[in-house]
Amino acid sequence: MSEQKLVASCSETRYEIRHADLPLSCPTSTMAAWDAHPRVYLEIEKTGEASCPYCGAVYILVDS
């Protein structure tokens, strides 16, 4: 069983996301949610870009 390494939440202003990462939430499943804002799901499929209303992080869908 491999452990997934968690990264700090909301530490960057821009994140690249792939279809394999969907559905998209901020903080993402690879972030330590305890040190961030409440989890919010973001719609990215239509435009290829979404921004978090809490922290302002911008997510870009790079394999669209």
ZIVEN-V806987 format. One record per backbone hydrogen bond with DSSP energy under -0.5 kcal/mol. CO is the residue of the C=O (numbers start at 1). NH is the residue of the N-H. E is the energy in kcal/mol with one decimal. If there is no record, write none. Layout:
CO:NH:E  CO:NH:E
//
This chain:
3:5:-0.5  7:32:-2.3  8:11:-0.8  13:58:-2.6  15:60:-2.7  17:62:-2.5  17:63:-0.6  18:21:-2.2  19:22:-1.5  24:42:-2.4  26:40:-2.0  28:31:-1.6  30:7:-2.5  31:33:-1.3  32:35:-1.6  33:36:-1.5  40:26:-2.7  42:24:-0.5  42:44:-0.7  44:48:-2.5  48:61:-2.8  50:59:-3.5  52:56:-1.4  57:52:-2.4  58:15:-2.7  59:50:-2.1  60:17:-3.5  60:62:-0.8  61:64:-0.5
//
